[in-house]
Amino acid sequence: MQNSEIFKNTVSEKRLLNVVKEVSNYHRIQASPMFREAAQHVKGICDSYGLKAKILSYEADPDVWYLQSKMFREWSVKEAYLDLDDPQKRLCDYSAEPISVIQKSYPIDMRGTPVDLVLLDRGADEAAYQDTDLSGKWVFIRGKLADYDWIYQKGALGLVTDFIMETADRKRSNLYHSLTYTSYWHTHLKDEPEKRGFVLSPKEGDILAQMCRDKWNSEKKYLQVRPYIDSELYNGHIEVVEAVIEGKDDKTVTLCAHLCHPRSSCNDNASGVSATLEAMHVIDMLVKEGKIEKPQHTIRLTLVPEYTGTFAYLSDHNDYEKGLGAMNLDMVGGKQTRFYGPITLTRTPLSTPSLISELSMYSMEQAAKEASSFSGESVSLTNHCVSPYAGGSDHTVYSDPTVNIPCCMLGQWPDLNYHTATDTLDVIDPAVLKFSCLTAVNFAYNLANLTTEDLPYLYEQLDRSMADMKTKLAAEYLRGEISRDMFGSLLYKYRQYFTDCVRTARDLVADADVTKETEHVQKIFTAWAEQYDLSDSYPEYEELTDVWQRTAVGPYQTLSDYRALGYDEAVSRYEENKNEHDYGFEGLVLNYIDGRRTVAELVKEVSLEYRKDMKEDVLLYLELLENLELIRRIS
C-alpha cells in the first residue's frame, strides 16, 4: 500500500475550503442553467489543476429514460416573490434567498390581482376541508409537501409552507430561522397539475399563521397575497463533469459526488465535490512530479446531479466489467462541534459482496492518523465509524448487482442543517473535510495499484469486520431481540457473505490465490456456530419454488415513473396495499433477484435482514415487478 503520509502532506485545507465556497455560490438545481454554470465552473477548476476533464451533456426530456430513470424537463427561473397585500410585506424573495421558492415551480403572475391565502391548520387530510373553497386561492400548509397534492384538484393556484423535516435529533425549534429545501419532481404526465409555491422559516410561518387566524376571527376574511414566479420548464439538458487520471490500462476506479442542491448548500454537497476534486488533484500532481507511480488502473471522477446524472452516465458508459470499485462522497465536512455526526463509511450491500468495503476501511484508518498519543500511537481527531449498507445516494446505482461496481459511501449523519438554508460555509470544518479527502485519496490510489502483497491488509480488516458483526449479532440474540433460529441463519448468511468477499480479491488482483483466506473465514464461522450450537435453521417457505430474473439494468429511481409507460393501475394497486417500510425495502428485494434464488430464498434473505417474516411484503412486490415487466419467471 502507498504510504499515506505523502498524501497527508499534500492535501490543502485552504484549497478544500475555497472550492466549497466557490461551488456553494451557485444555485445548483438539477436540469437548470444554474447547474450548468456550476458544472462549467468546476470544469474550470479542473483545467486550472491540469486535470483532464470534460462536461458530458444528456437530454432533459420526459420522454427520455436513462436505465430505469425517467427524465424531467429543465427549469429556469429569473425572478420570484410572494407579497402580502395588507399589511404590505414581502414574504419570500428568490433574489435574496433562492431556497424560498419551491424548485421547479411553474410560472404565475398575480402581481396585479391579489388572491386569498387560506390557512390549512387541521392537518393534511383532505376530508377536513370538504367545505373549504380553494379554487383560485393560495394555500398555506404546515406539513410535508407530498401530503397536500390534493389542493390542486380543488383548484388551488399554489402554496406556501413553513415545514421543517424533524428527526429524533432535529426539531423545528432547532431550525426556527431556517428554510427547508423543497422541490417538485414533475412526472409530466397527462393531467398533471401545474404546481408552484414558496417556503417560509418556521418563525415567519408562525407569525403568518397567527395573522391568518386573527384576520378570520375578526373579519371572517382571508389575508391576501400577490404571487409572482417568472420561470420556464422546457426540454433541455443535464450535465455531468468527468475528470480522468489515465492509468496503464483501462480498468477503472471511480470517485463520485453530486454537484446539485440549492445555493448555498455547503456540506450537502459542495463538501463532497471539493473533497473529490482535491483527491484527484493531489494524485495527478504527485504523479506528474514523479513522487508516486502512475496508477496501474484509470481513476475517474464524476460530478453529477444526484441519482439522475449517475443513471445517465452509466447508461452511456456501460462497460461495467471494467469498474473495479467506487466511492461516493456525500456530506463529508460538517463541524462535529455543531451537531454534525461522525464521518461514516457505509459498506456495500450484502447482495454485492466485495473487499471494497475493507479497502475503504483501511483507507479511512490511514486518514485517521492525525496526531500522536504520549506512547507514540496514532490517534484520530475526527469522529468516524463504519455502518452497514443503507441507500439514499448515488452509491446505490453503482452497487446494484446488474451494474456490479461495488461502491461504498462516505457521508455524515446526523446533519443539523440537512436540506435547509442554514447549510452554509460556517458549518464546514476544513480539518474534517481533509479527513474525508484523505480517505478518498487513499482509496482511489491504492485500489488503482492493488497487488497480491496488499491483500493481507484487506484480510486483516475483514477479520475486524467479521468480529464486529458477530459481536453485534450475538448481542441481539442475548438481549432476546432475535430467535435462536434467526441467529443461526444470520450467522450462516454472513459466513457466505464474507467468503464471497474474499473471492472478490480475484476481481481486484488477477493472480490472487484466495484458498487459504477462504478456509480461514469458514473456520472462524464454524467455530462461532459451535460456540452457540447454531445451525442454518430459520424456516423457509419451501413451496415458493419460482425463480425470477431481472429484465432491466439498474434500480429504478421512482416507482411512479412507470405510470408514464401505462402501468398506472399496477403501481396504484401496489401502493394501496403495501406496508410501510424504511427507504430501502424495494431496493433490497430487487438486489437479491438474480435468476438463481427461488422465491423461498428471497423471502428468507429479506426476512433475515429485517429480522422478521417478510413473506407477504416480498410476494406483493414481486407481483408488482412482474406487472411492470421488470422481472421474468425462468423456472
Backbone torsions as a table, in degrees:
resi	resn	phi	psi	omega
1	MET	NA	147.1	177.9
2	GLN	-67.9	133.6	174.3
3	ASN	-60.6	123.3	-172.8
4	SER	-77.8	-9.6	-176.2
5	GLU	-61.5	-36.8	-179.3
6	ILE	-65.3	-34.0	176.3
7	PHE	-70.8	-42.6	179.8
8	LYS	-58.2	-38.1	-177.4
9	ASN	-81.4	-7.8	-176.3
10	THR	-107.5	-33.8	178.9
11	VAL	-62.0	132.5	-175.3
12	SER	-109.0	120.3	175.9
13	GLU	-64.0	-33.8	-179.5
14	LYS	-66.8	-44.4	177.3
15	ARG	-61.8	-42.7	180.0
16	LEU	-58.7	-47.9	-177.8
17	LEU	-68.4	-37.4	179.6
18	ASN	-62.3	-41.4	-179.1
19	VAL	-67.3	-41.1	176.2
20	VAL	-57.8	-45.7	-179.6
21	LYS	-60.3	-45.1	-177.2
22	GLU	-67.9	-47.5	-177.4
23	VAL	-64.7	-38.4	-176.3
24	SER	-69.9	-10.1	176.9
25	ASN	-75.8	-11.4	-178.1
26	TYR	-99.2	139.1	175.1
27	HIS	-85.4	93.7	-161.0
28	ARG	-97.0	62.9	-178.7
29	ILE	-81.7	134.8	-178.1
30	GLN	-54.0	135.9	178.8
31	ALA	55.7	67.5	179.1
32	SER	-154.5	156.7	174.4
33	PRO	-59.5	-28.7	-178.5
34	MET	-69.6	-40.6	175.4
35	PHE	-63.6	-41.1	-179.0
36	ARG	-59.8	-41.3	178.0
37	GLU	-62.2	-40.5	178.0
38	ALA	-64.3	-41.8	178.8
39	ALA	-62.2	-41.8	178.8
40	GLN	-64.8	-37.8	177.7
41	HIS	-64.8	-44.5	179.8
42	VAL	-64.7	-39.2	175.0
43	LYS	-59.0	-38.8	177.1
44	GLY	-63.6	-36.8	175.9
45	ILE	-63.0	-45.1	177.5
46	CYS	-57.9	-44.7	179.4
47	ASP	-60.1	-42.0	-179.4
48	SER	-66.6	-27.3	177.6
49	TYR	-82.9	-11.3	-175.3
50	GLY	81.6	16.7	178.0
51	LEU	-81.4	142.1	175.1
52	LYS	-76.9	113.3	-173.8
53	ALA	-143.6	156.6	175.8
54	LYS	-152.8	162.2	175.9
55	ILE	-106.1	124.2	177.0
56	LEU	-98.4	138.6	-176.9
57	SER	-117.1	137.0	179.5
58	TYR	-131.0	149.6	-176.8
59	GLU	-66.7	135.2	170.2
60	ALA	-106.0	85.3	-172.6
61	ASP	-141.3	124.6	-175.7
62	PRO	-63.5	-11.0	175.2
63	ASP	-88.5	-3.1	-177.1
64	VAL	-103.0	137.0	174.5
65	TRP	-118.3	141.8	170.1
66	TYR	-117.3	112.3	-168.5
67	LEU	51.1	-120.9	-177.8
68	GLN	-103.9	28.3	-179.2
69	SER	-117.4	118.0	177.5
70	LYS	-81.9	133.9	-178.4
71	MET	-80.9	172.9	-179.9
72	PHE	-138.2	171.6	-175.7
73	ARG	-79.0	154.6	172.3
74	GLU	-70.0	149.1	-178.0
75	TRP	-129.1	133.7	172.6
76	SER	-130.8	149.2	178.6
77	VAL	-139.0	133.3	179.8
78	LYS	-101.1	-40.1	-175.1
79	GLU	-156.2	146.6	177.8
80	ALA	-164.0	138.1	174.3
81	TYR	-159.7	160.3	177.9
82	LEU	-126.7	116.6	-177.8
83	ASP	-107.8	134.6	170.2
84	LEU	-82.4	137.0	-170.8
85	ASP	-83.8	-45.8	-176.5
86	ASP	-150.1	106.3	5.0
87	PRO	-72.5	152.6	-178.3
88	GLN	-72.1	126.2	-178.8
89	LYS	-161.4	136.2	174.4
90	ARG	-86.1	113.6	-176.9
91	LEU	-82.3	-40.0	-176.3
92	CYS	-140.2	144.9	-177.7
93	ASP	-149.6	111.5	-179.4
94	TYR	-58.4	-37.7	-176.9
95	SER	-66.1	-27.6	179.2
96	ALA	-92.2	-36.0	-177.3
97	GLU	-148.0	94.1	-176.1
98	PRO	-56.2	-28.1	-177.6
99	ILE	-72.4	-9.4	-179.9
100	SER	-76.0	-7.7	173.1
101	VAL	-104.9	134.9	174.3
102	ILE	-67.4	122.0	-173.7
103	GLN	-63.9	143.8	-178.3
104	LYS	71.8	22.0	175.5
105	SER	-66.4	140.7	173.2
106	TYR	-72.5	159.2	-179.0
107	PRO	-72.4	157.1	172.6
108	ILE	-162.3	148.1	177.3
109	ASP	-138.5	97.9	176.8
110	MET	-117.0	31.5	-178.5
111	ARG	-63.4	-33.3	-178.3
112	GLY	-95.0	-3.5	-176.4
113	THR	-137.1	98.1	179.8
114	PRO	-63.9	146.7	179.4
115	VAL	-122.6	152.8	179.9
116	ASP	-65.2	143.5	174.5
117	LEU	-108.0	112.4	-175.7
118	VAL	-102.0	118.1	178.0
119	LEU	-81.2	121.6	174.4
120	LEU	-100.1	94.1	-173.8
121	ASP	-114.5	22.4	177.7
122	ARG	-116.5	32.6	179.8
123	GLY	87.8	-172.0	-173.1
124	ALA	-100.1	-1.5	-177.5
125	ASP	-74.2	122.5	-178.1
126	GLU	-58.5	-32.0	-177.4
127	ALA	-60.7	-24.9	-179.0
128	ALA	-73.7	-7.5	-174.9
129	TYR	-128.2	30.5	-177.6
130	GLN	-58.9	-33.1	-176.7
131	ASP	-98.4	9.8	-178.7
132	THR	-98.2	122.8	179.5
133	ASP	-83.2	117.0	179.0
134	LEU	-108.0	-2.2	-175.4
135	SER	-62.2	123.6	179.2
136	GLY	72.7	15.2	-176.2
137	LYS	-113.1	164.5	174.0
138	TRP	-102.2	139.5	-171.8
139	VAL	-114.5	139.9	177.0
140	PHE	-110.2	111.0	-179.4
141	ILE	-108.9	157.0	-177.9
142	ARG	-117.4	1.0	-174.7
143	GLY	-120.4	-163.1	-176.0
144	LYS	-67.9	136.6	-173.9
145	LEU	-54.5	-48.2	-174.2
146	ALA	-62.8	-22.2	-178.4
147	ASP	-76.9	-6.7	-175.7
148	TYR	-119.3	22.5	178.8
149	ASP	-59.0	-27.5	-177.0
150	TRP	-63.8	-18.5	-177.3
151	ILE	-62.1	-29.4	-179.2
152	TYR	-74.4	-28.0	175.0
153	GLN	-69.3	-23.0	177.6
154	LYS	-94.1	9.8	171.6
155	GLY	92.7	7.5	179.6
156	ALA	-64.3	147.1	178.8
157	LEU	-84.1	-31.1	-176.8
158	GLY	176.3	-169.7	-175.0
159	LEU	-149.5	167.4	168.5
160	VAL	-132.6	142.8	-175.6
161	THR	-137.9	150.2	173.7
162	ASP	-120.6	27.3	-175.9
163	PHE	-66.5	138.2	171.5
164	ILE	-126.0	126.6	177.4
165	MET	-69.0	121.3	179.8
166	GLU	-102.7	147.3	173.7
167	THR	-131.1	-177.8	177.9
168	ALA	-60.4	-27.2	-174.9
169	ASP	-109.4	1.5	-174.8
170	ARG	-140.9	120.4	-177.6
171	LYS	-115.8	163.1	178.7
172	ARG	-54.2	-37.9	-178.5
173	SER	-66.7	-26.5	178.4
174	ASN	-68.3	-24.9	-175.0
175	LEU	-125.4	40.8	-171.6
176	TYR	-63.8	-27.3	-177.5
177	HIS	-106.8	9.4	-177.3
178	SER	-102.3	174.4	177.9
179	LEU	-128.4	144.9	179.8
180	THR	-86.5	135.0	171.3
181	TYR	-66.9	116.9	-173.6
182	THR	-129.9	136.4	-177.8
183	SER	-145.5	146.3	166.6
184	TYR	-87.6	144.0	175.0
185	TRP	-119.7	85.2	-173.4
186	HIS	-65.9	141.7	174.5
187	THR	-95.0	-16.0	179.8
188	HIS	57.2	37.0	175.1
189	LEU	-90.8	161.7	179.0
190	LYS	-57.6	137.0	177.9
191	ASP	71.8	7.1	174.4
192	GLU	-67.3	127.7	-177.9
193	PRO	-69.8	155.2	174.2
194	GLU	-81.4	113.7	-175.2
195	LYS	-104.0	149.4	-179.3
196	ARG	-162.0	159.2	178.6
197	GLY	175.5	-178.6	-176.7
198	PHE	-134.8	165.9	-176.7
199	VAL	-128.0	135.1	175.0
200	LEU	-114.5	160.0	169.0
201	SER	-74.8	158.3	175.7
202	PRO	-56.0	-37.2	178.7
203	LYS	-62.7	-51.0	179.4
204	GLU	-65.8	-31.4	177.4
205	GLY	-65.9	-43.9	178.4
206	ASP	-62.0	-39.9	178.6
207	ILE	-64.4	-46.5	-178.8
208	LEU	-65.7	-39.8	179.6
209	ALA	-61.2	-41.1	179.3
210	GLN	-67.5	-36.7	176.7
211	MET	-63.5	-40.3	177.6
212	CYS	-60.9	-45.7	-179.1
213	ARG	-65.0	-43.8	-179.1
214	ASP	-62.0	-42.1	-179.9
215	LYS	-63.1	-43.0	-179.0
216	TRP	-69.5	-41.9	-178.1
217	ASN	-66.6	-32.5	-175.8
218	SER	-91.7	-34.5	-173.0
219	GLU	-126.1	-2.6	-174.5
220	LYS	54.5	38.9	179.8
221	LYS	-131.3	162.1	176.3
222	TYR	-94.6	150.6	163.4
223	LEU	-62.6	159.7	178.0
224	GLN	-125.0	146.8	-179.0
225	VAL	-131.2	161.5	177.0
226	ARG	-123.9	94.0	179.9
227	PRO	-81.7	140.6	176.5
228	TYR	-142.7	122.2	176.9
229	ILE	-134.9	115.3	176.7
230	ASP	-99.2	90.3	-174.6
231	SER	-137.7	167.7	176.7
232	GLU	-142.4	147.0	168.3
233	LEU	-123.5	129.6	-173.2
234	TYR	-157.5	161.5	175.6
235	ASN	-67.0	122.8	-176.3
236	GLY	-143.0	-130.3	-175.6
237	HIS	-149.1	157.6	165.2
238	ILE	-117.7	159.2	-177.4
239	GLU	-122.9	148.9	171.0
240	VAL	-127.9	128.1	174.6
241	VAL	-91.8	124.6	179.4
242	GLU	-118.7	127.0	173.5
243	ALA	-120.6	145.2	-172.5
244	VAL	-136.1	135.0	165.5
245	ILE	-109.9	108.9	-173.9
246	GLU	-71.0	135.5	176.7
247	GLY	-99.9	-169.8	179.3
248	LYS	-80.1	-15.5	173.7
249	ASP	-138.2	-178.9	-173.6
250	ASP	-100.9	10.7	168.2
251	LYS	-68.3	148.7	-169.8
252	THR	-126.2	147.4	169.5
253	VAL	-118.1	132.3	-173.2
254	THR	-117.8	135.0	163.1
255	LEU	-108.9	139.7	178.6
256	CYS	-141.7	153.9	177.0
257	ALA	-157.3	149.1	178.3
258	HIS	-92.0	134.9	-176.0
259	LEU	-91.5	-12.7	-172.9
260	CYS	-78.3	178.5	178.0
261	HIS	113.7	159.2	-172.0
262	PRO	-68.3	159.4	163.3
263	ARG	-65.1	134.8	6.3
264	SER	-114.2	39.3	-174.6
265	SER	-49.7	117.1	-173.8
266	CYS	-105.3	-62.1	179.4
267	ASN	-65.5	-35.3	177.7
268	ASP	-113.7	94.9	-1.5
269	ASN	-139.5	37.9	172.6
270	ALA	-60.1	-25.0	179.2
271	SER	-66.0	-45.5	179.2
272	GLY	-66.2	-37.7	176.8
273	VAL	-62.0	-47.4	-179.1
274	SER	-62.9	-45.5	-177.0
275	ALA	-63.3	-41.2	-178.5
276	THR	-74.3	-37.1	175.9
277	LEU	-61.7	-43.5	179.7
278	GLU	-66.8	-37.3	178.1
279	ALA	-60.9	-46.0	179.0
280	MET	-64.4	-43.0	-179.1
281	HIS	-61.5	-44.1	-177.7
282	VAL	-65.1	-46.5	179.4
283	ILE	-62.8	-47.8	-178.7
284	ASP	-60.8	-43.4	-178.1
285	MET	-65.6	-43.8	-178.4
286	LEU	-68.7	-33.7	175.5
287	VAL	-65.2	-46.8	-178.1
288	LYS	-64.7	-30.8	178.7
289	GLU	-82.8	-3.1	178.7
290	GLY	75.4	17.3	-177.6
291	LYS	-88.7	-21.5	172.2
292	ILE	-136.3	160.1	-178.3
293	GLU	-72.7	150.5	170.5
294	LYS	-60.1	135.1	-176.9
295	PRO	-64.2	147.3	177.1
296	GLN	-66.4	-42.4	-178.7
297	HIS	-109.0	155.8	-178.7
298	THR	-72.7	139.0	176.4
299	ILE	-111.0	129.1	179.8
300	ARG	-130.6	154.8	177.9
301	LEU	-122.7	133.9	172.1
302	THR	-121.2	125.7	175.4
303	LEU	-111.5	118.0	-162.3
304	VAL	-131.7	160.7	157.8
305	PRO	-68.7	129.4	-170.4
306	GLU	-52.5	136.2	-176.8
307	TYR	61.3	-62.0	-173.6
308	THR	-52.8	-47.7	-178.5
309	GLY	-69.2	-34.4	179.0
310	THR	-68.9	-42.4	174.5
311	PHE	-57.8	-45.7	-178.3
312	ALA	-64.7	-45.6	-177.6
313	TYR	-62.5	-44.8	-177.7
314	LEU	-74.3	-20.2	173.5
315	SER	-73.1	-27.0	-177.9
316	ASP	-93.4	-25.9	-179.4
317	HIS	-117.8	77.2	-170.6
318	ASN	-98.7	20.8	174.2
319	ASP	-85.9	60.2	-171.5
320	TYR	-60.8	-29.1	-177.3
321	GLU	-63.7	-17.7	178.0
322	LYS	-83.9	-11.6	-177.9
323	GLY	-82.3	113.5	-179.4
324	LEU	-79.3	-35.1	-178.1
325	GLY	172.5	169.2	-175.1
326	ALA	-148.9	161.6	172.4
327	MET	-136.5	128.0	179.4
328	ASN	-103.3	125.8	179.6
329	LEU	-108.2	117.4	-174.6
330	ASP	-141.0	102.7	-178.6
331	MET	71.1	87.5	-169.6
332	VAL	-138.1	22.3	-176.3
333	GLY	-142.8	16.2	-175.5
334	GLY	-73.9	146.2	179.3
335	LYS	-65.9	122.6	-176.9
336	GLN	-78.8	-3.0	171.2
337	THR	-93.5	1.4	-176.9
338	ARG	-120.6	37.1	-179.4
339	PHE	61.3	42.2	168.4
340	TYR	-108.7	131.6	-172.4
341	GLY	-77.2	-172.2	-179.0
342	PRO	-66.9	152.5	167.8
343	ILE	-69.4	118.6	-169.7
344	THR	-113.5	125.7	174.5
345	LEU	-92.1	116.0	178.4
346	THR	-94.3	122.8	-177.1
347	ARG	-68.3	165.7	171.5
348	THR	-68.9	158.3	179.6
349	PRO	-66.4	155.3	178.6
350	LEU	-61.3	-23.9	179.0
351	SER	-79.4	-9.1	177.1
352	THR	-126.6	70.3	-177.4
353	PRO	-62.3	139.8	-178.8
354	SER	-167.3	147.6	172.3
355	LEU	-76.2	-0.3	176.0
356	ILE	-57.7	-37.8	178.8
357	SER	-61.3	-42.9	-179.0
358	GLU	-69.1	-37.3	176.2
359	LEU	-65.1	-38.0	177.5
360	SER	-64.6	-40.3	177.3
361	MET	-63.8	-45.3	177.0
362	TYR	-58.4	-44.0	-178.3
363	SER	-63.3	-39.1	179.6
364	MET	-69.4	-37.5	178.7
365	GLU	-67.6	-31.6	174.2
366	GLN	-67.5	-40.0	177.2
367	ALA	-65.3	-26.5	-176.3
368	ALA	-77.2	-3.9	178.3
369	LYS	-81.3	70.9	-171.5
370	GLU	-96.8	-21.1	-178.0
371	ALA	-155.2	178.2	-178.6
372	SER	-122.3	144.8	174.6
373	SER	-86.8	177.4	178.1
374	PHE	-60.5	-28.8	-178.9
375	SER	-83.8	-5.3	-178.5
376	GLY	93.0	-4.0	177.4
377	GLU	-70.5	147.3	176.1
378	SER	-73.4	141.2	176.7
379	VAL	-131.6	153.4	-179.9
380	SER	-97.6	141.3	174.0
381	LEU	-99.7	-7.5	-177.5
382	THR	-110.6	125.6	177.2
383	ASN	-67.4	126.2	-178.7
384	HIS	-148.5	159.7	-178.5
385	CYS	-159.3	174.7	177.1
386	VAL	-120.8	138.8	-179.6
387	SER	-131.3	158.2	174.4
388	PRO	-63.4	168.8	-178.9
389	TYR	-59.5	138.5	169.9
390	ALA	-146.8	152.1	-177.6
391	GLY	-85.6	-154.8	173.9
392	GLY	107.1	-2.6	179.7
393	SER	-157.8	-171.6	-169.3
394	ASP	-65.0	-19.9	-179.8
395	HIS	-62.0	-23.5	-179.5
396	THR	-66.7	-32.2	-179.2
397	VAL	-73.4	-45.8	178.3
398	TYR	-60.9	-41.9	-172.6
399	SER	-81.8	-8.5	176.7
400	ASP	-55.8	132.6	-174.9
401	PRO	-58.0	-23.7	177.9
402	THR	-75.8	-19.2	172.6
403	VAL	-96.3	-49.1	172.1
404	ASN	59.9	45.3	165.8
405	ILE	-109.4	94.7	-173.6
406	PRO	-54.5	129.8	-174.0
407	CYS	-137.5	121.9	171.9
408	CYS	-89.7	164.4	173.5
409	MET	-121.7	138.7	169.9
410	LEU	-106.8	119.8	-176.7
411	GLY	-147.4	-169.4	-175.1
412	GLN	-148.9	124.4	177.2
413	TRP	-155.8	140.3	2.8
414	PRO	-71.9	161.0	178.4
415	ASP	-133.4	105.1	-172.7
416	LEU	-56.4	-39.7	-172.8
417	ASN	-102.0	19.3	-179.5
418	TYR	-52.9	127.6	177.4
419	HIS	54.5	42.3	176.0
420	THR	-135.4	169.3	-179.3
421	ALA	-72.1	-12.0	-179.5
422	THR	-96.4	14.0	170.3
423	ASP	-82.9	72.7	-171.7
424	THR	-112.4	177.8	-172.0
425	LEU	-59.5	-28.3	-176.5
426	ASP	-70.0	-11.3	178.0
427	VAL	-88.6	-6.5	-175.7
428	ILE	-88.1	132.3	175.3
429	ASP	-109.2	111.4	-178.4
430	PRO	-57.3	-30.5	179.9
431	ALA	-69.5	-40.7	176.6
432	VAL	-65.8	-40.9	178.3
433	LEU	-62.9	-38.8	177.2
434	LYS	-64.2	-41.1	177.2
435	PHE	-56.3	-46.6	-179.5
436	SER	-65.7	-42.0	178.7
437	CYS	-61.5	-44.1	179.9
438	LEU	-63.4	-36.4	175.6
439	THR	-60.6	-43.4	179.7
440	ALA	-67.7	-40.7	178.3
441	VAL	-61.0	-50.9	-179.3
442	ASN	-59.1	-43.9	-179.8
443	PHE	-61.2	-54.3	-172.5
444	ALA	-64.6	-46.1	-175.9
445	TYR	-71.5	-40.6	-179.4
446	ASN	-69.3	-38.3	176.9
447	LEU	-66.4	-34.9	-179.6
448	ALA	-71.9	-9.3	-178.0
449	ASN	-132.3	18.2	-172.3
450	LEU	-63.0	135.8	178.5
451	THR	-128.5	173.6	178.2
452	THR	-61.3	-30.2	179.0
453	GLU	-67.1	-21.0	-178.7
454	ASP	-87.9	-18.6	-173.8
455	LEU	-61.3	-35.9	178.0
456	PRO	-57.5	-31.7	175.7
457	TYR	-60.2	-40.1	-178.3
458	LEU	-74.6	-35.4	177.6
459	TYR	-65.5	-35.7	176.1
460	GLU	-64.2	-41.5	176.0
461	GLN	-63.8	-36.3	179.2
462	LEU	-63.3	-40.2	176.6
463	ASP	-59.0	-42.0	178.2
464	ARG	-63.7	-42.8	-180.0
465	SER	-61.8	-42.2	-179.8
466	MET	-65.0	-44.4	-179.4
467	ALA	-63.6	-40.6	179.3
468	ASP	-64.9	-43.8	178.8
469	MET	-61.7	-45.6	-177.4
470	LYS	-64.1	-40.8	-179.7
471	THR	-62.2	-44.5	180.0
472	LYS	-67.0	-39.4	-179.4
473	LEU	-66.6	-43.9	178.4
474	ALA	-62.8	-37.7	179.0
475	ALA	-63.7	-39.5	176.8
476	GLU	-60.0	-43.5	-178.4
477	TYR	-67.6	-45.7	-177.5
478	LEU	-66.5	-28.4	176.9
479	ARG	-83.0	-2.0	178.7
480	GLY	80.0	17.8	-177.6
481	GLU	-83.0	-23.4	176.8
482	ILE	-133.6	154.2	-179.4
483	SER	-76.9	168.9	177.0
484	ARG	-63.6	-41.1	179.0
485	ASP	-61.7	-43.0	-180.0
486	MET	-67.2	-40.5	177.3
487	PHE	-56.7	-47.0	-178.8
488	GLY	-63.9	-46.0	-177.7
489	SER	-69.6	-34.0	175.4
490	LEU	-64.3	-39.7	178.8
491	LEU	-62.3	-42.1	178.6
492	TYR	-70.6	-32.3	176.2
493	LYS	-63.2	-44.9	179.0
494	TYR	-69.6	-31.6	175.6
495	ARG	-58.7	-45.4	179.1
496	GLN	-67.4	-41.1	-178.9
497	TYR	-60.8	-50.2	-177.1
498	PHE	-70.3	-31.7	173.6
499	THR	-62.5	-43.9	178.9
500	ASP	-66.6	-33.5	175.7
501	CYS	-59.8	-45.0	178.6
502	VAL	-59.5	-42.8	-177.3
503	ARG	-63.8	-25.0	179.3
504	THR	-72.0	-7.1	174.0
505	ALA	-57.5	-30.3	180.0
506	ARG	-71.3	-20.7	174.6
507	ASP	-78.8	-27.7	-176.5
508	LEU	-90.6	-33.8	-179.8
509	VAL	-132.7	114.7	-169.1
510	ALA	-57.5	-38.3	-174.4
511	ASP	-99.9	22.5	-177.7
512	ALA	-70.0	133.6	174.2
513	ASP	-105.3	111.9	-172.9
514	VAL	-102.7	10.1	-173.3
515	THR	-59.2	-53.4	-176.1
516	LYS	-64.6	-42.4	-177.7
517	GLU	-69.2	-34.8	176.5
518	THR	-62.8	-45.1	177.7
519	GLU	-62.7	-39.4	-179.9
520	HIS	-60.4	-47.1	-179.5
521	VAL	-62.0	-44.8	-177.1
522	GLN	-67.3	-35.0	177.6
523	LYS	-65.9	-40.0	179.6
524	ILE	-61.4	-46.5	-177.8
525	PHE	-70.1	-34.2	175.5
526	THR	-61.6	-42.1	178.9
527	ALA	-64.1	-41.2	179.6
528	TRP	-66.5	-39.5	177.9
529	ALA	-63.4	-39.9	178.1
530	GLU	-68.2	-35.1	179.7
531	GLN	-56.5	-40.3	-177.3
532	TYR	-107.0	5.4	-178.8
533	ASP	54.5	56.4	-174.2
534	LEU	-109.8	156.0	172.9
535	SER	-140.9	170.6	178.3
536	ASP	-81.0	78.9	-166.5
537	SER	-115.3	6.1	177.4
538	TYR	-65.0	129.1	-171.6
539	PRO	-66.9	146.2	176.8
540	GLU	-112.7	153.5	173.3
541	TYR	-88.6	85.8	-170.2
542	GLU	-62.3	-20.6	-179.6
543	GLU	-73.5	-13.8	-178.3
544	LEU	-88.1	82.3	-170.0
545	THR	-99.4	-5.8	-179.0
546	ASP	-61.9	147.6	175.3
547	VAL	-121.2	129.5	-177.3
548	TRP	-114.2	149.8	176.8
549	GLN	-128.6	142.3	178.4
550	ARG	-74.6	145.9	-177.1
551	THR	-108.5	-1.3	-176.9
552	ALA	-138.6	159.1	-178.4
553	VAL	-93.9	134.4	174.0
554	GLY	89.7	158.5	173.2
555	PRO	-73.6	167.1	172.1
556	TYR	-94.1	152.5	-177.6
557	GLN	-84.3	-48.3	-177.8
558	THR	-138.9	125.0	-178.1
559	LEU	-59.0	-37.1	-177.3
560	SER	-65.5	-16.4	176.7
561	ASP	-55.3	-32.1	-173.0
562	TYR	-75.5	-8.1	171.7
563	ARG	-62.6	-33.3	-179.2
564	ALA	-65.6	-19.4	-179.3
565	LEU	-97.9	9.2	177.0
566	GLY	93.4	14.7	-177.3
567	TYR	-103.9	30.5	-175.2
568	ASP	-59.0	-44.3	-177.8
569	GLU	-63.4	-43.0	-179.1
570	ALA	-65.2	-43.1	179.7
571	VAL	-65.2	-44.4	-179.3
572	SER	-62.9	-43.1	-179.6
573	ARG	-62.0	-42.1	179.1
574	TYR	-64.7	-45.6	-176.8
575	GLU	-66.9	-29.8	178.7
576	GLU	-73.6	-28.6	-172.5
577	ASN	-106.1	-13.1	-174.3
578	LYS	-74.1	153.7	171.3
579	ASN	-84.7	155.2	178.4
580	GLU	-81.9	125.0	176.5
581	HIS	-127.7	176.3	178.1
582	ASP	-68.2	174.8	-172.7
583	TYR	-55.6	-27.6	-167.6
584	GLY	-99.0	2.6	-172.0
585	PHE	-57.8	-52.1	-173.5
586	GLU	-65.0	-40.2	177.0
587	GLY	-65.0	-34.8	179.0
588	LEU	-62.9	-47.8	179.2
589	VAL	-63.0	-46.6	-178.0
590	LEU	-57.1	-40.7	-178.0
591	ASN	-64.9	-25.7	-178.1
592	TYR	-89.6	-8.0	178.6
593	ILE	-81.6	109.9	-170.8
594	ASP	-131.6	8.0	-179.2
595	GLY	79.5	4.0	178.9
596	ARG	-125.7	-40.7	-179.5
597	ARG	-71.2	138.4	170.8
598	THR	-75.9	167.2	176.8
599	VAL	-61.7	-35.1	177.0
600	ALA	-59.1	-42.0	179.5
601	GLU	-69.7	-37.1	175.4
602	LEU	-60.0	-48.2	-179.7
603	VAL	-59.1	-42.5	-179.2
604	LYS	-65.1	-45.2	-179.7
605	GLU	-58.8	-47.3	-177.5
606	VAL	-69.7	-40.3	179.2
607	SER	-61.6	-40.0	179.4
608	LEU	-65.4	-40.0	179.9
609	GLU	-68.8	-34.5	-179.9
610	TYR	-89.4	-7.5	178.9
611	ARG	63.4	28.0	175.0
612	LYS	-161.8	165.1	-177.7
613	ASP	-68.8	121.2	-177.3
614	MET	-115.8	21.9	-174.9
615	LYS	-54.8	-55.9	-174.3
616	GLU	-63.4	-37.3	179.9
617	ASP	-65.7	-43.2	-179.2
618	VAL	-66.7	-43.6	-178.8
619	LEU	-63.1	-40.9	178.5
620	LEU	-63.4	-39.7	-178.9
621	TYR	-71.0	-38.9	176.5
622	LEU	-62.3	-37.1	176.4
623	GLU	-61.0	-43.1	177.5
624	LEU	-61.7	-48.6	-178.5
625	LEU	-60.0	-37.6	177.0
626	GLU	-65.3	-43.1	179.7
627	ASN	-65.2	-32.2	178.3
628	LEU	-82.5	-3.1	-178.8
629	GLU	61.9	32.0	176.8
630	LEU	-93.9	-9.3	173.4
631	ILE	-138.8	157.2	174.5
632	ARG	-137.1	144.5	179.7
633	ARG	-76.8	129.0	178.9
634	ILE	-111.7	-12.6	173.5
635	SER	-166.4	NA	NA
